[in-house]
Structure formats: structure tokens, C-alpha cells
Amino acid sequence: MPRSHLLAEIATELQTPAHILDAIDRYQHQARATHLSQPFVAPQTSLERTLARIWTHVLSLDQVGLIDNFFALGGSSLQGIHLLSRIYQTFKVPLPLEALFENPTVAALAQIIAAKSPVEMGPITAWLHQTQTSNHQASAPTPLSFAQQRLWFLHQFQTDNPAYNISFAVRLDGQLNIEALRRALLTIVQRHEILRTTLTTIDGRPGQVVHPPDALEFTLENVTTHLSVISSDEGARNPPRSPFATNTLGISRQKTPRNDMPEQLLENVYDLDDARIASPGQKFKLYDLPVIDIAAQPETRREIILTQLTTAEARYAFDLAGEALLRAIVVRWQDESPVHILLITTSHIISDHWSMQLLFRELSRLYNGYLTDQPVTLPDIPLHYADFARWQRHQWANPDATQQRLLDYWQRQLHNLPHLQLPTDYPHPPTQTFRGSVHTFTLADSVTRALHRLSQQAEVTLFMTLLAAFYTLLYRYTNQVDLPLGTPIANRSQPELDQVMGLLVNTLVLRGDLSGDPPFLELLERVRRMALDSYAHQDLPFARLVEQIQPERDPGRSPLFQVMFSLQNEPLLHDLTLTGITTERVTIEPGVSQFDVSLEMVETAAGLSGIFEFNTDLFASTTIQRLAHHFQTLLAGIITHPHHRLSQLPLLTPAERQQLLAWGDQPFDFLTDCVQDLFERQVQHTPGAVAIIQPLADPQPIASLHNTGLTSPETVTKALTYQELNEKANQLAHHLQRLGVGVEVTVGLCVERSPEMIIGLLGILKAGGAYVPLDPAYPPDRLAFMLTDTQSAIIVTQSHLLPFLPLATTSAEIVCLDTDWPHIAAQPSTTPAHQATPDNLAYIMYTSGSSGRPKGVMIEHRALSWYTQTAAQAYQVTAADRVLQFSSVSFDISVEEIYPCLTQGGTLVLRTETMLKTMPDFLQTCTRLGLTAFFLPTAFWHDLALALAEDPALLPPSLRLVSFGGEKVLPERVTAWRSQMGDRVQLWNGYGPTETTVVAALYQVSGAGAEAWQAASIGRAIAGAQLYIVDSHLQPVPIGVPGELYIGGAGVARGYLNQPRLTAERFIPHPFADFGTAQPTDASPRTLYRTGDLAR
């Protein structure tokens, strides 16, 4: 069947969870084959039958048919390597791994084998014979392999770094013969050169020295512990090695009574009945097998001791030059129904996962043989690791055409390789740390079976399916479509390396292409092709690759990739079978992490489990727990809907999605009355209260304003009461209505900061119109554009500002609040009737456009009324407040200053230009005026904070509230403010674009009730606003994941005036309108504003 048809068939069959489970139940007892409906076809020729027997052995099956697909039968790439090794041993025909992928049936592979001539020697063995360089007992150092040299280099900078240890602990239930175990370990060490190898440096160049097998022995020692235990970190740091004595061991040693040990050696270590230290000068002559007896301890104490012991062992810092690089310990756990714990730790520089499998396989055969005194025959080892290292160095000293093709491939494949921008909780440190932790999870059996089924149907390995799923997770967390990550590969494509222990594992950089938001099945096909190409070019050592690519080096990150993925579908315990013993792996948490994040999937008879290893200097444990939870949710979605695009696959559970949406939505019941109606209601309550004050430091006050004394007798001011302000605004409103102002009619307002400005604002609103602020400081061209764009037929201004207006380009009627006031004053002072509703325009405010064309943001009465009420509530504005009117009316911060104050009975104090001469002048004037609240641009607040840091006495005693916003705040200014001001003044940071009416989120920086300050935080949604952080497909992102910030709620503007295309781009239909608390009401527009800001 063509692959496209096959993928379509999978998509059809696996559309629903019920179909998945039906498919599992239908096929779980049938033979796994490429096409399950095909009958069994028996192998015919002798070659085919032999090949089929090899397959059954590798795959642990009873029978394999002629046309059965290796990978559909559950085979992995690692099992494929084992298969090719057995084929070579049987037929002497070397085959690359890609030959198996291209010919995955017995029939196809048999034809390939039959067409090839046998090769008696592998390439490494042939080279060794040709050059006669093999010397398994060489005393002179031999070169390190590329992988060894990379780890040696890292070790030079951090000699105590345990990140590259391999540590394994297994529980052994049954009668353990420790002497047989000792003999088995000794035989393995004698058999494999690499296990008796140390590293040395001669003339600055590292090399490896193989010690002869007759110079060592594995001794047994029993050690009994007392109750005292250590902390794992302290135990790993301190120099004493008791009871392990691993540093300088020799045939002869001295026993040192515990009481004679130097006190500093006993501090913070296990309290022993006696401990031993090595004699001076003793080196690499002895392997120890300590038996630590804790059986007499209470179970809880045993658990503590075991955890700390396993952690200390996993974190052990090997001396690469001076000690054995393999350690083994037996813990006697209980005597009744005997239980022991076996701990084995090696340096990664001499071992890898395959090597550990070999070790456990040979340990089992030798232990079982010694247990019954039966002879044991192990496979011959044609060469040793030092031979491989010499051959590898020779191969790459002068690359031939094959090696050059590898270099060229990876140079192309990794060109312009990006960094994976996985969001972290903490910034990257300047140098890479390896402190880490792990989080484990287990998949349901039904999910495991469904993943196998999907892999078989798509003719990919389970590794490829899980890798594609992990790519999807990273894509959803980063929004990157070019994703590099690393994966280990056994690197044993040469069959002669099958029995060789040592660091042969190589690292491949797998570059995922997720462009175009493909369906998962399409991504799976891309991953399949990419993985096969990478497998075919796997022989380039990773260290050589880094040297070739020469990426920009960052000491805080590993080169080329920072995230690792692997699948272990041949667990180590599978190879550990001791007579009379049942085994169970014991979890070890070494507290290290080689990379930012690693995901290791492990397949056992019980199903799939995962281990996230993560750097604790970058991630909080709760973040990784969420990551694991989202991966499981994603896998469930993949097996249910593999035909869905990546952006459509579920990442959040419905409950989590509901919670995220609810967090961003702050319901608020507010009056939908227009703001001018709210003002009139306040006038009725406090008609005689002072509404506006203008200090008489500047000229041009309106006549008839009466004097009002303030906190200092020498301060002379002009003021308007609420009733006076209301009557004058009513008179202006009547006048404007006579000129044709009504709903949706725009009126330009060009007035200096004065009581006239407030009268103008309220008068236009009371007439039912919408005001357009015109700053006289703007260039004439900008003012002309604004008047033309809004088609304003009337301009309310002052006579001395007429020269600044582009009157030659407009036919608008001019109303001057000074020279025309006698005519205006002839109008009634009663409240005019108006037809304005919450859906009508209140004002149009212009912001700078990215294209250079200003954007007229249309704010409706609903939004203005909502913000007036929610700001008054948030800032607790009352009639006792005196609020500074600081900003130009052309900026929406003026809305925050004016309307909450005048609808709550407060006094609005108009700033004068002379107040800004110096910061001390400003603060002293504010003190005399008795101001209680400032709403400031961030830049001015920076200067204010600096002045108060230098002289805190300048702080006005009456000041209770300061809010700033508009740009990023300097952290050092906040720190200084919090230090000097304490809780005396509430400090708020407001965030919000003009398009969502002043402020959408508030963050209390200091003052009573403030939380710990976070420099990048914008706080929480203000009541009535909705904040959503979504990906490029408008899906909510998980907690801590960056996304674009969208704002909804009552404050969202109507759009941009006369710019429908831009409006459609930035104001979108509400995607969560029918979801829980996010559902808009009649008082909340059904649109979201796209801010373009990244948030998390």
C-alpha cells in the first residue's frame, strides 16, 4: 500500500478513543505483522530459515514469517543493531542499519545477504592486523577516543562534576552468594581492558593506560553502620571515602581504628565501627566489594541510609588518573527473606548503556556458573576499546571520501542551527551547571499499546513516534518550527564491536522540521525520513562534529543542542538473571543533569514510563511536572486524533484550560451609564465640593473662578465646585448641540491644561458627541491629518491657540472657550438631553502607527464608563483625594486622572508648567497642595524615585498613591523606592495599550498588601478585563510558556478609524466567547485585541 494511503487509513481508523481501544482489543492477541490480515508465510530456503531463527531470538518471538516486517513486529533500532551483529556472526556479511530499514522482512534481507560475499574480518580487526598495532596489555598510553577526549576536557574544568557518571541500583530478593558475585565481577574486570583503564596526561596530552589483569583482585569487606547518616550533598563534597576506600587502594592496606581517625575525616560521613585508609603510594591494585549491613536498622532509617548512599555514589567524583573507574557495593537490606541492594557506578568515560547491558549479561552467566561450579563460556572479544580508539583516530586523521561525505552532510544539515528557546524559570547562568533532579511518570497500558499500534501502522519505530510527539510538545512550548535536539545512538554498526565495553555511544543532532503546522502523521513521516538519514550518517563522532560546525560557544549552554531525547526499550534488568534471585530496579536521584532537559522513555514489560531529568538552576520542579503532564495529554490526543494538525492536538486538560481562562478573566459588575451621567450623579451628592483647582502660578485663568485657600496661606488658587463645573459644562453642551453635535459626531478639542479643558471634555460628552484631543504642540501636518481623518466639523479651543491649528486645511467651525464664552454662557445651565448609549463613541485618541500613519483608536462610552469605575475601585478613590492632573489630554493616562476623581467627589488639581522646574520644586508644590495621588509616565517616575532616594524628606506627607506606566521600569529605581518608602505609599505599575482603554493589568509594586516584586510582571487583569496568553493558533499556552498577549473585556476599543484592514488584524472575534467565565455579556465586546506583546 502506498504510504500516503496507509497514513490516510490510520487517520480514518483511529479517529476516536473508542476506535483506538477497539483496534487494541482486536489486534492484541494476533501476531504483529506489517499487514495483520496476511497469513503466515513460512521461510523456504536454508538461509531464510536461519535468518528467521535469528529474528525470533532478537525479538523474543516464537516464530517469524517470511514477509513479516521487523519494525511492525515491535523491533527497535537497537534490536536492529543486535540483529545485524548476529547476521554478521552467522553469515560474515556486514550490513548497515539502513539496510534493515529499507529491507525490513526476512525475504528482502535474505536476498541482500545472498548477493553479498562473506567478509572474514571487520574493518577494525583488519586494520589492526594490517598495522599490527593491537597490544591488549600495552603499558604505554594509547590515545583517547573522540568521545573520551570530550569528557576528559570537561573533567579538567570541573573535576568534581558527577554529571557523567553511570549509576545503577538493583534490589535482589533471594539468597545472594556474595562470593560468587565477587568472583564474577573480578572475571569481568579481568576480561575487559576498559574496566582496568585509567587516564593519564603526558606532555599535556591525555591518554589511556590499560593495567594488566594479574595486578588486581576484587576483595570482599563487611562494614557495619551505626545510626548516624549524612546529607547527600555533604557526603559528596567531603574528602573521606570510607567505607568505600576507592582512592588509592593496594594489595596491602592498614586498618585504622575509628577512634584514631582524624576528626575532620569522620565529620558528616557514615559513622562506622571502624574505617580504613589506604597506605601512601598504593594505586589501582584492588577492586573492593564492600558489604554494608543495615539490616538491623528500622525500615525508615534504612530508607534514609539507602537514599543517601545511592545519591552519594551517583555523585562520586572519580579520579580519572588514580583509581578504578568501576565501583560496586552490596547493601544487606534484611536477613529474614534475604534482600540485598547492588550498587554499580562507573565513569561514563569508560562505559555506556550497551556496556552496562554487557556487564549484566556476563555477570549473570558468570554468577550462575560459579554458584554451581559449572564452567562458563563467554563470547570471544576480537578487540578492545583501546583498539577502537586507535582505529578511530587513524580514520579521522586523514578523512577519505566516506568521512568527507559525513562531514558535508552534517555541515548542510546543521547550517544556521537555531537555539531551542525553551522557557525557563530562572535565567541561564554564565557557565553551565549540572545540578539537577528528575521527575518520573508512567503511561497507561492502553496508551502504550496504542502507540505501538500507531507505530506499526505507520511503519515507523516506537522511537520515531515518541520523538515526533516530543517535537510537538517542544513546538507548543516554544512556537519554534526548527527544533534541534540530541539523541544517543549505540554507534555499534561495526559487528565486531558487539562485545566491546567502553564509551562507544555517539550523539546525533536531530533537527525537526515542524513548519506549516502539519498533521501529526505528516510530521511522523518527516521524522522517519530525518531519522533514517541521520542513522545513515551516524559515524561522525559528536566531538568531531562540534569541531566541524564550530557553533558560537556559550559557556552557559551545551553546544548544538540543550535538550536530549532517548528511548530505552532494552532495560538493563532484562539482562540480569541470577539463579534464585528476583530483581527490581531501585530509583536513584543523583541530583545532576547533563543538559537543560532530557526525556528518557523506558519500555518494560509493564509498559512505557518516562524520566524527565532537568537542570534545577533553570527549572522549578513544578514546571517539569506540568511538562510531563502535558506530554501525557498530548500522547493521548495523538493516538486519538493522529490526523489533527499539531496546533489542534490537546496540550491542556479541559480543567486546566478552564483554569487558565478563568485566571485571565476578572468579572466586574459596573454601571453602563455614560461617564457624564456618573459625573452628574456625583454633582447631586456633593454640589459644593471643590472639583477643580488650578494653582495661580500660570496665567489665563477663567474669569469668575473664586479663591480657595489650601494648606499654605501664601498659595493662591482658582477653583470650581462640582455644581459650577457641571453648569458650565451643561452650557457648553447646549451650545454644541445647537451646532449639530450629537451621537457619533466628533469634536476636536485643543485646549491648554486649565479648568476650560475639563469643561470642554464634559461639555462634548454631555452633548452626546465624541472628543478628539488635539495637542497644540503637535506638528501642523499631524493635526491636519487628525481633523481630516475624523471629519470633525467643530473645534473647541482657546483664542491664543488658533495660530497652532491648521485652519487653512479645515472648514470646521471654531468655538473658543474664552472669547466665545459670553455666547456660551447664555445657554441653559440645566443638563441637556442626549442620545448617547454605551455603544456610541466617547473619544478618538491617536497613537503612532508603525507605518508612520497615526491610528485613531475609537473608544466607546461603555469602555470609558467601565474604566472610570474599575480604576476608582482599584485605587480606592474617594472624596478625600486630591489627584494631580499631570498628563496631556492627548494621552489616555489623562482618562485615569480625570474621570475616576470627578465621579467619586475628589478634587482634580491641574499641574502647572512651573511645577516642573526641578524635582524638589515639584514635590514641594505637591506638598503645599496636599496631593494624595499621582498618575505618572514611567520616565517621570524614574526621576521622582531618584530624587526621593537622595532626599526622602521631600515626600509629600499627604501622598498615599502613585501609579506609573507607559514603558519598562528600571529595576534599580523600584529597589530604591521600596527601600526608602516602605509601606507609606502604594506604588502601582499599570499596563495597557490605548486600544483597551488605559490599563488592562495592574501590579502593586510596593505599599501595604504588595507581594514580592518581580521586575517583568505586569500583574493581574484589572476587574472587567480579560488577559489571555495564546500561541500563534490562538490556543492557550501552559503556565510559564511564552505566548502573545490578547486583551478582552469591556475596555476593548471599537477599532481603528478608517482602517478596516488593520482593525481586522488587531481586533479579532473572541475565540473563548462561549467558554466558562470568559463569556462576554452585553456589557463586554465580543472581540479580543492582539497586543503583539509576548507574555507568560
DAPEJO-V787902 format. One line per field, one symbol per residue. ss: DSSP state (H for helix, E for strand, - for the rest). A space follows every 50 residues. Layout:
# DAPEJO-V787902
ss = ???
This chain:
# DAPEJO-V787902
ss = --HHHHHHHHHHH---HHHHHHHHHHH------------------HHHHH HHHHHHHHH---------E-------HHHHHHHHHHHHHHH-----HHHH HH--EHHHHHHHHH--------HHHHHHHHH----------EE--HHHHH HHHHHHH-------EEEEEEEEE----HHHHHHHHHHHHHH-HHHHEEEE EE--EEEEEE--HHH-EEEEEEEEE------HHHHHH------------- ---EEEEHHH--HHHH-----E-EEEE--------EEEEEEEE-----HH HHHHHHHHHHHHHH-----------EEEEEEEEE----EEEEEEEEEHHH --HHHHHHHHHHHHHHHHHHH-------------HHHHHHHHHHHHH--- HHHHHHHHHHHHH---------------------EEEEEEEE--HHHHHH HHHHHHHH---HHHHHHHHHHHHHHHHH---EEEEEEEE-----HHH--- -----EEEEEEEE-----EHHHHHHHHHHHHHHHHH-----HHHHHHHH- ------------EEEEEE---HHHH------EEEEE-----E----EEEE EEEE--EEEEEEEEE-----HHHHHHHHHHHHHHHHHHHH----EHHH-- ---HHHHHHHHHH-E---------HHHHHHHHHHH----EEEEEE----- -----EE---------EEEEEHHHHHHHHHHHHHHHHH-------EEEEE ----HHHHHHHHHHHH---EEEE------HHHHHHHHHHH---EEEE-HH HHHH--HHH---EEEE----HHHHH---------------EEEEEEE--- ----EEEEEEHHHHHHHHHHHHHH-------EEEE-------HHHHHHHH HH----EEEE--HHHH--HHHHHHHHHHH---EEEEEHHHHHHHHHHHHH -HHH------EEEEE-----HHHHHHHHHHH----EEEEEE--HHH---- EEEEEE-------------EE---EEEEEE-----E------EEEEEEE- ----EE---HHHHHHHEEE------HHH--------EEEEEEEEE-
